[in-house]
Amino acid sequence: MDLGTVGELVEGGIEDGLFPGAAYAVWHGGAWERRYHGRFTYCPDDPKVSAESRWDLASLSKVVATTSLAMRLYDRERYGLDQPVAEILPEFAMPTVTFRNLLLHDAGLIPDLPNHLIRTDADTVLRECLAGPATQPPGDRMVYSDVGMVVLATALARMVLRPFPVAITDEVFRPLGMRDTGYSPWAQGERERCVPTSRVEPWRAEMRKRRLGEFGAAKAFGSNPEYIQGEVHDPTAFVLGGAAGHAGVFATLDDLTRFVQSLVEGRVARPDTVRLFTTRHSTHSARALGWDTKSETGSSAGSLFGPRSFGHTGYTGATIWVDPDARLAAILLTNRVHPNDEASLARFRPAFHDAVARAILK
């Protein structure tokens, strides 16, 4: 593959201050090409991005982890898409919301909890999510909701009678050979391999001390760490212990290529289940089940990926898009939230995917 123009675009993103580091992989015709650019931060002495680098996937966790577990359990007929979630999770306060509603983001749940509730404790956050804070009746319209994915993850974990991160590791990561994918790398001594994200917020530093003690927090993260590293960026997932249905997964580029390859080859779930979960189901949005599909305008997939393409993005700067008809896939990993979240990839992502498509499909 000649990805020279793609590399030039990525280097330009670094020069323009969109992100200090990036890794990307392109799949076509059964072969992968991987590229690494930049450093962990803008400091010239910091480590270079490499195959060993682990990235905070943010909302890519919704598809790599949560939706994948949902697909595997669907294959085993552990639930039905139109089954009320409360039949599995009686403490969920919305009795008419189905698994389809949660996966389509049209359950009516709010996008996220307000900060004064997030910055409390895990029990409070989970209880508030299960209380069903709603904006409209189920099925009315799509409202992208982290709360809904927290509820979904809780229900899936209940089905298999295991904590959510254990269930994901046992059911998804380990069977697919994703050895460098998981939650809270800092706790496994993997912090230094992780690409830093934003500056540490004062409330996060205080919560670390409450959980680990002042000495324990300093031992784990340094006496005065400036940036979040090896610890989930998302506040709700952080309070929930680093693993949640909507965020928390860290992975290498190689592991994500294994995931995408397994997905298109029907090893994440049966091929008909993968098609079901990656096909648009709604007239009021481009959403598939857990996954997103390419909208007619303004898609992060750009203009050249085909109409049946599916993918997802992550707040920290991660993206996956797959064009099943062209047998083309692209994975982009950046830390665009370093040192803060002011940089936008709204123009860069479509330009990246258009450059990939031009290089491969010319």
N, C-alpha and C positions, 0 to 999 in steps of 0.2 A: 504494500500500500504506500502511496506517496502522500504523506500527511504534512508536507512542508508548509502549506498555507494554513493548516490548522495550528501547527506549532507557532507560526508567526503571529496568529491571532492571539494565542495564549500568552506569548511573550509580551505582546502589546497590552494585554490586560494587566500584567504585572507592572509594566512601565506606567500605565495610567492609574495605578493605585487601586485597582478593583480587588486585588488579592495578592499576598506575597508569594503564595505557592499554589501549584495545581498539579493534578495527575489526571490523565484521561486514557481511555481504552476504546478502541473501535473494533467491532466484529463484523465480518462479511465473508460469506462463503465458507464458514467453518473455521476461520482463522482470526486470531486476535493480534492487534498491535497496541503496545502500551508506551506511553510517554510521560516523562516527569519534568517539571519546570519549577524554578524558583526555590525559595527557602521557607522555613517554618515561619519566620517573621521578616520584617524589612531590614533587620540587622545583618550586615554582611558576614558576621562571624557565626551566625546560627546554622543549624544543620540544613543540608539540602534535602528537598523532597526526594524520596526514593521508594522502591518497592516495599520497603519495611515500614513506611509511614502509615499510621492508623488515623482515620478521619472520623470526626463526629458527623454522622449521617443526618441528624435532625429528623425531618419528616420523611426521609427515605425509609426510616424505621417502620413507617406505616405499611409499606409494601414488602420490604425485605423480610421483616419479621412477622408483624401482626397479620397481614393479609395472607402471607404464605401459610401460617398456621391455620388460618380460617379455611384456606383451600384444602389443606391436607385433612382436616376434620370433616369438611364437607364431603370429600371422597369417601370417608368412612361412615357417612350418614349419621354423624353425631348430632346434627341439627339441620333444620330447613331454613332456607333464606327467608321465607315468609312466616317463620315461627316467631312468636313474641319472645324477646330477650328475657323478660321477667319469668318465663317458664324455667329457664336455666338459672337465673339470677333474681330470686324473689325480692331482694332488697332494692332492685332498680325500680324507681317510682313512676315509670311511664309504661303502663301495661299494654299499650297498643303498638309500641315501637318494635319493629322486627329487625332481624339481623340484616336484611336487605337495606332497611333505612339507615342503619349505622354505617354500612359499607358504602352507601351512596351519599352519605353526608346530608340526607334529607330527613333525619329524625326530628328536626326542630330544636336540637340542643344548641346552646350558645357556643361560640367559637372556643372560648377559654374562660376560666374563672378569673374574677378580679384579683388584683395583686394582694389585697389585704387578706384574701382567703388562701392564695397560693403560698404566701410566706408564713405559713403556720406549721403544720406537721402533716405527715403522710396520712394518718387516719382521718384528719379533717378534710384534706383534699379529696380523698377517695369517697368519703361520705357525701361531700357536696356534689361530686360528679354523679353519683348514683341517685341523688335527689332529683335529677332530671331538670336542671334549669333550662327552660325552653323559651324560644322566641316565636314559634308558630306551631300549628299542628303537624304531626308527622306526614311526610309526603308532599307538603305544599311546595317547597322549593329547596334548592341546595344551599346550605350554610356550612362551609368547611369548618369542621369542629374537632379540635383536639380532645374535648370532653367525650365526644362519641367514641373515639378510638380508645380512650381509657376504659370506658364501659365495655367495649367489645373485648379488649384484652382480658378484663376481669372475668367475663363470661367464658371465654375460651379456656382460661386457666381452670375455671370451675369444672368444665367438662372433663379435663384430664387429671384433675385432683393434684395439681402440682403448682408451685409458684410460677408466675408468668415467665421470668427469665430462665428458669429451669426447663419449662415446657418448650420454649423457643430453642434453647440449646439442644435439647434432646430430640426435638421433632424437625428442626430446620437446619441449624448450623452444622451440627455434627454429621448428620446423614449426607449433607452436600459437601463435606470436606472443607468447610469454612473455618479453618483452625485459628485464624487471626480476627475473628468476628465475635463480638460479645458486648457486655455492659461493664461500665465502671473500670476501665483499664488501670486507673490509678491504684485500685485495691489489689491488683495482681502484679504490682511492680512494673507496669507497662507505661507509666506516665511519660517517660522520656521519648517513647516512639510516637507519641500522639502529637498531631499538628495543633498548635494553640489556636484558640478562638478569641473571645473578647476579654476585656479587662474584668478582673474579679470585682463584683459588686459588694458593697459593705454588708448587705444582709446575708449574702452567701458566705462570706468570711465568718460572720457571727454564727450562722447555723452550723458550719463546720466545727467550730469550737464547742457548740452545745452537744454535737454528736460524738466528737472524738476527744474532747478536752483540748485545752490550749496546746499542751505538749504533743498530743497525737496529731492535731491539725498541722502543727509546724513540721512534724516528722514526715507527714504524708505529702504536704504541699510546699514546704519551705516556710521560713519565718515571715516573709512578706511577699508572697507570690503576686506578680502583677497581672498575669493572664491565666485564664481557665485552660487547663491542659490535662487531658486524660479523664476529664469529668464532664458530664453532659452539660451543654450550654443552656438547653431549655429549662426555664425555672420550674415548671410543673413537674417535669421528669426528675429534676434534681431533688425536689422535695419528696417525691415518691420513691426515693432511694436509688435513682439513676437508671431505672428500667421501667418503661411505661409503654402503653400501646401506641403512642404517637411519636415518641422520641427516645433516644438513649443508646442506640446501636452505634458501635465503633467498628470500622472494618478497613482492611487494606484494599487497594485497587484489585489485586489478584483475586481476593475472595469474592469481590463483586462480579468479576468476570465469571467465576465458577457459578455464582448464583444465576446470572443472566443466561449462561449456557444451559444450566439445569432447567431453567424456566422454559426456554424455547424448545428443549428436547423432551419435555414432559416428565422430568424427574422431581420437580417441586410438587406437582400434582398431575393427574391425568390430563392429556392434551385437551379433552373436551371441557374439563374444569378450568384450565388456563384460559381457553377461549371465552368461556362464560364470564370469568372474572375480569377479562381485559377488553370486553366489548361494551360499548355504551348502552346503558339501560334506561336512560331518562330523557324525556323531551325538554326538561327545563335546565339541563346542564350537560357538560361533556363527560361527566363522571361515569366510570365503570365501577365494578365492585372493588373498593379499596384503591384501585388504580385510577389514573386519569387517562383520557384519550385526547387526541389532537383536535382542538377547536378550529373552526374555519379561519378565524383571525386571532392574532395575538398569542399564539401558542409558543411556549418555550422550546418546542421542537422545531421551530422555524417554518419555512414554507415548502421545503423539499422532501421532508419525510412524508410517507404516504398517508392516506386518509384513515387507515386502520391502525395507525401507530398508537402505542400506549406507553405511558411513562409516569414519572413523578419527580418532584423537586424537594429539596430540603433547605430550610432557612439558612443554614450555615454556608451554603454554596454548592450543594451536591445535587446531581441530576442523573436520571436514567431515562433513556428513550429507546424503544424498540419498534422497528418497522418490520412486521412479520412477512409482508409480501416481498420486500426487497431483501429479506434475510440480512438486515442491517441493524446494528445496535451501537449506541454510544453511551459511555459512562464518563461523567465529568465530576471531579472532586476539587473543590477549592475551599479556602478559609476566608471567604469574602467578609466575614464578621470580625476580622482582625485588622486593626486593634479595636474597632467598634463596628456597629452594624449600619454605617452610613452609606457604604458602597452598594450599588444596585447592579444586579445582573440581568435586568429586564431587557436590555438590548444585547448583552453579550451572549446569553444562552441561545437565542434564536440564530444569531450570527455564527456561533460555534457549530450548531447542528447543520446549518446551511453549508458551512465550509466542509464539514464531514461528508455530507451528501454529494457535494460537487466533486470532492476528491475520489469518492468510491464509485459513484454512479455515472460519472461522465461518459 
